[in-house]
Amino acid sequence: MKCVICKSSDIQLKMVEEEMKSGTDILLVPMEILVCKHCGERYYDRKAMRKIEDVRSKLHQKELEVKEVGKVLRALSL
């Protein structure tokens, strides 16, 4: 398999944290997916897409157990 962006053949399974937005919150979902080692392009198979859809559905139905791991801060003026 070659990367569709940079044409590198260095694509490997890697553990990543997929970011999903929910209102003003960001949910980090650990997933193992194919990633181009040269440019970082991610490739999602059906299993990964189903996991994303399941997490999103559970999040909207408030059936997902989550843990706060940090805060996002916004500067009001500079």
Phi and psi restraints in degrees (value plus and minus 20) as a CYANA .aco file:
   2 LYS   PHI    -134.5   -94.5
   2 LYS   PSI     125.6   165.6
   3 CYS   PHI     -84.7   -44.7
   3 CYS   PSI     114.0   154.0
   4 VAL   PHI     -93.9   -53.9
   4 VAL   PSI     -37.2     2.8
   5 ILE   PHI    -110.9   -70.9
   5 ILE   PSI     -76.6   -36.6
   6 CYS   PHI    -129.1   -89.1
   6 CYS   PSI     -23.3    16.7
   7 LYS   PHI      49.8    89.8
   7 LYS   PSI      -9.8    30.2
   8 SER   PHI     -90.5   -50.5
   8 SER   PSI     129.6   169.6
   9 SER   PHI    -122.8   -82.8
   9 SER   PSI     -10.2    29.8
  10 ASP   PHI    -110.5   -70.5
  10 ASP   PSI      52.0    92.0
  11 ILE   PHI    -132.8   -92.8
  11 ILE   PSI     106.3   146.3
  12 GLN   PHI    -157.1  -117.1
  12 GLN   PSI     136.2   176.2
  13 LEU   PHI     -87.4   -47.4
  13 LEU   PSI     115.3   155.3
  14 LYS   PHI    -165.9  -125.9
  14 LYS   PSI     124.5   164.5
  15 MET   PHI    -103.0   -63.0
  15 MET   PSI     103.1   143.1
  16 VAL   PHI    -148.4  -108.4
  16 VAL   PSI     146.2   186.2
  17 GLU   PHI    -130.0   -90.0
  17 GLU   PSI      89.5   129.5
  18 GLU   PHI     -98.3   -58.3
  18 GLU   PSI     113.0   153.0
  19 GLU   PHI    -117.2   -77.2
  19 GLU   PSI     110.0   150.0
  20 MET   PHI    -144.9  -104.9
  20 MET   PSI     116.8   156.8
  21 LYS   PHI    -115.9   -75.9
  21 LYS   PSI     121.4   161.4
  22 SER   PHI    -158.9  -118.9
  22 SER   PSI      77.7   117.7
  23 GLY   PHI      45.4    85.4
  23 GLY   PSI    -142.4  -102.4
  24 THR   PHI    -116.8   -76.8
  24 THR   PSI     -17.2    22.8
  25 ASP   PHI    -114.3   -74.3
  25 ASP   PSI     133.9   173.9
  26 ILE   PHI    -141.7  -101.7
  26 ILE   PSI     107.2   147.2
  27 LEU   PHI    -123.9   -83.9
  27 LEU   PSI     108.9   148.9
  28 LEU   PHI    -119.6   -79.6
  28 LEU   PSI     103.2   143.2
  29 VAL   PHI    -138.0   -98.0
  29 VAL   PSI      94.4   134.4
  30 PRO   PHI     -89.4   -49.4
  30 PRO   PSI     111.7   151.7
  31 MET   PHI    -166.3  -126.3
  31 MET   PSI     129.7   169.7
  32 GLU   PHI    -125.5   -85.5
  32 GLU   PSI      94.9   134.9
  33 ILE   PHI    -157.7  -117.7
  33 ILE   PSI     148.7   188.7
  34 LEU   PHI     -97.8   -57.8
  34 LEU   PSI     113.8   153.8
  35 VAL   PHI    -155.8  -115.8
  35 VAL   PSI     115.9   155.9
  36 CYS   PHI     -93.2   -53.2
  36 CYS   PSI     103.8   143.8
  37 LYS   PHI     -91.5   -51.5
  37 LYS   PSI     -39.0     1.0
  38 HIS   PHI    -105.5   -65.5
  38 HIS   PSI     -69.2   -29.2
  39 CYS   PHI    -134.9   -94.9
  39 CYS   PSI     -31.8     8.2
  40 GLY   PHI      69.4   109.4
  40 GLY   PSI     -17.6    22.4
  41 GLU   PHI     -78.6   -38.6
  41 GLU   PSI     115.4   155.4
  42 ARG   PHI    -123.5   -83.5
  42 ARG   PSI     124.5   164.5
  43 TYR   PHI    -143.9  -103.9
  43 TYR   PSI     103.1   143.1
  44 TYR   PHI    -128.5   -88.5
  44 TYR   PSI     104.2   144.2
  45 ASP   PHI    -109.2   -69.2
  45 ASP   PSI    -199.4  -159.4
  46 ARG   PHI     -80.3   -40.3
  46 ARG   PSI     -59.3   -19.3
  47 LYS   PHI     -81.6   -41.6
  47 LYS   PSI     -64.3   -24.3
  48 ALA   PHI     -85.2   -45.2
  48 ALA   PSI     -62.2   -22.2
  49 MET   PHI     -84.9   -44.9
  49 MET   PSI     -58.7   -18.7
  50 ARG   PHI     -82.7   -42.7
  50 ARG   PSI     -61.0   -21.0
  51 LYS   PHI     -81.6   -41.6
  51 LYS   PSI     -64.7   -24.7
  52 ILE   PHI     -80.5   -40.5
  52 ILE   PSI     -65.3   -25.3
  53 GLU   PHI     -83.6   -43.6
  53 GLU   PSI     -61.8   -21.8
  54 ASP   PHI     -84.3   -44.3
  54 ASP   PSI     -64.1   -24.1
  55 VAL   PHI     -82.7   -42.7
  55 VAL   PSI     -65.6   -25.6
  56 ARG   PHI     -80.8   -40.8
  56 ARG   PSI     -63.1   -23.1
  57 SER   PHI     -83.3   -43.3
  57 SER   PSI     -66.9   -26.9
  58 LYS   PHI     -84.5   -44.5
  58 LYS   PSI     -55.1   -15.1
  59 LEU   PHI     -84.8   -44.8
  59 LEU   PSI     -66.0   -26.0
  60 HIS   PHI     -87.2   -47.2
  60 HIS   PSI     -51.3   -11.3
  61 GLN   PHI    -107.7   -67.7
  61 GLN   PSI     -16.9    23.1
  62 LYS   PHI      37.8    77.8
  62 LYS   PSI      18.1    58.1
  63 GLU   PHI    -129.6   -89.6
  63 GLU   PSI     -10.1    29.9
  64 LEU   PHI    -125.3   -85.3
  64 LEU   PSI     108.0   148.0
  65 GLU   PHI    -100.6   -60.6
  65 GLU   PSI     104.4   144.4
  66 VAL   PHI    -148.1  -108.1
  66 VAL   PSI     141.4   181.4
  67 LYS   PHI    -151.5  -111.5
  67 LYS   PSI     113.5   153.5
  68 GLU   PHI     -94.4   -54.4
  68 GLU   PSI     109.3   149.3
  69 VAL   PHI    -140.8  -100.8
  69 VAL   PSI     -18.6    21.4
  70 GLY   PHI     153.7   193.7
  70 GLY   PSI    -189.4  -149.4
  71 LYS   PHI    -154.4  -114.4
  71 LYS   PSI     133.2   173.2
  72 VAL   PHI    -131.5   -91.5
  72 VAL   PSI     109.2   149.2
  73 LEU   PHI    -137.4   -97.4
  73 LEU   PSI     126.8   166.8
  74 ARG   PHI    -143.1  -103.1
  74 ARG   PSI     108.6   148.6
  75 ALA   PHI     -93.1   -53.1
  75 ALA   PSI     109.5   149.5
  76 LEU   PHI    -105.8   -65.8
  76 LEU   PSI     -49.2    -9.2
  77 SER   PHI    -175.0  -135.0
  77 SER   PSI     135.0   175.0
